[in-house]
């Protein structure tokens, strides 16, 4: 039984996995943007120029770095290092990548020595893992594309972050999920959890024997693993998290660490146990915390082609946006634009095999000056019926403007559920409130507004015949009604799928 407890501490079940199967793909798309996974691992091929990280004991560490593709050349991005638990691996950081990448925060994850695919035979519950973390931080500091560095650890990973954070105050912030305060106290608690019926003095003698064996095999003293000794000397902003029903590492461990922690701090308790999935509001808090301490650049600053961002007014294109709705909107806008640009009555066909970005690019050239003027005139006509309607035409659509504050919401509109309900009620009461969804590149609209074409149009206005205004208004009103119906169908039932 004592050998089982020793293996429970230094040799728990080891994660064996295929990186191509359990990690994010080498190239993937998230919230409308492209990202890549860059692996740093040992290679048997001597001709390979792969970067390999090794700790002070010579163990090769298998790592992965998730980042935008292409990486912005003009501004460095912050990075969060995810530290897994005692039986975990770098695949545990998949959720962290989904949460942080849309906010322009890169994610670095590794298999600690003795875990996953990295070298080593034993884990040390944070003692030697902090040396692995030191190697990773040094590697990121040498990369000029990385600005600030944050840490996110769970269980053993949280203890690793605490021990390393006490040595390196340059870390911008830490998220500590389910850390234990003292390994010796934890071992004594687990005796009660597993209902081992032995006298106390016998258990203490067994722990002393385990201490000697662990020190001989794994080269660390279990009595030295005490987070309370370093918490009072650490000033890095920290967000603590712990599950209320955690029986393995009980929540009072986070309580005592939090009370003795010297830096700016906050703590969140949530339902679940040690290994359960974390609730959405916890991930929201983590996203906001890292955004505040890492100060990532805005999404618009990393775009290579400004025409890829379209002004959709009040309609926000996000990770949870239903593309079927966008196809219907774009189809209607395309037909209205072509009717206004030419006198042909032949129906226009839009291929549903194209992406939304391609469809927006296809219909953008159809947006002539005359159509823009008609849209503006129609918007002015509607604004006389609806008071205090905000003008959102000059706002850029960001894929992550709402994700930063409430990641994972799948509302079709950019606002909250209450705002969506209010919009539905207003529509039911007969208020004809128009959503401006005309898609055109921002650069195109600015050129049209700043160009001298308006003066020429004013001179030619008396001579050029125009279509009856009522016919144009009817087309736009039909498009607006169809759009409202599509949105109402999706707002009435809340979707809770992740991006």
LINBELJO-V889387 format. One record per backbone hydrogen bond with DSSP energy under -0.5 kcal/mol. CO is the residue of the C=O (numbers start at 1). NH is the residue of the N-H. If there is no record, write none. Layout:
co = (CO:CO)
nh = (NH:NH)
This chain:
co = (1:2:3:4:5:6:6:7:10:17:18:18:19:26:28:30:33:34:35:36:36:37:38:40:44:45:53:55:59:60:61:61:62:63:64:65:66:67:77:78:79:80:80:81:82:82:83:85:89:90:91:92:93:94:95:96:97:100:100:101:104:104:106:107:108:109:110:112:115:119:124:126:128:128:129:130:131:132:133:134:135:136:137:138:140:142:143:145:148:149:149:150:151:152:153:154:155:156:157:158:159:160:161:162:164:164:168:173:174:174:175:175:176:176:177:181:181:182:183:184:185:186:187:188:189:190:191:192:195:196:199:200:201:202:203:204:205:206:207:208:209:210:211:212:213:214:214:215:220:221:222:224:225:226:227:227:228:230:231:231:234:234:235:237:238:238:239:240:241:242:243:245:248:250:251:252:253:254:255:256:257:258:264:266:268:270:272:273:279:280:281:282:283:284:285:286:287:288:289:290:291:298:299:300:304:305:306:308:309:310:310:312:314:314:316:318:321:322:322:323:324:325:326:327:328:329:330:331:332:333:334:335:336:337:338:351:355:356:357:358:359:360:361:363:364:366:368:369:370:371:372:373:374:375:376:377:378:379:380:382:382:385:386:388:390:392:396:398:400:402:402:406:416:417:418:419:420:421:422:423:424:425:426:427:431:432:434:435:436:438:440:441:442:443:444:445:446:447:451:452:453:454:455:456:457:460:460:463:468:469:470:471:472:473:474:475:476:477:478:479:480:481:482:483:484:485:486:487:488:495)
nh = (5:6:7:8:9:9:10:11:123:19:21:22:23:37:35:33:30:69:28:38:67:39:65:63:46:48:61:58:55:119:53:63:111:40:109:38:107:36:147:106:150:82:108:152:84:110:154:88:92:93:94:95:97:98:99:100:101:103:105:104:78:106:80:66:82:64:112:115:118:114:127:130:131:132:133:134:135:136:137:138:139:140:141:142:143:144:146:77:79:172:173:81:175:83:177:157:159:160:161:162:163:164:165:166:167:168:171:151:176:239:153:177:178:241:155:227:228:186:187:188:189:190:191:192:193:194:196:195:197:198:203:204:205:206:207:208:209:210:211:212:213:214:215:216:217:218:219:219:222:224:225:226:183:229:230:231:232:233:234:262:262:263:264:174:240:266:176:268:178:270:246:247:250:253:255:256:257:258:259:260:261:261:238:240:242:244:245:276:283:284:285:286:287:288:289:290:291:292:293:294:295:301:302:303:306:308:309:310:442:312:397:315:316:414:318:321:323:325:326:327:328:329:330:331:332:333:334:335:336:337:338:339:340:341:342:354:359:360:361:362:363:364:365:366:367:368:372:373:374:375:376:377:378:379:380:381:382:383:384:385:386:387:389:390:392:395:398:401:404:405:406:409:420:421:422:423:424:425:426:427:428:429:431:430:433:434:436:437:315:440:311:445:446:447:448:449:450:451:454:456:457:458:459:460:461:463:464:465:472:473:474:475:476:477:478:479:480:481:482:483:484:485:486:487:488:489:490:491:492:410)
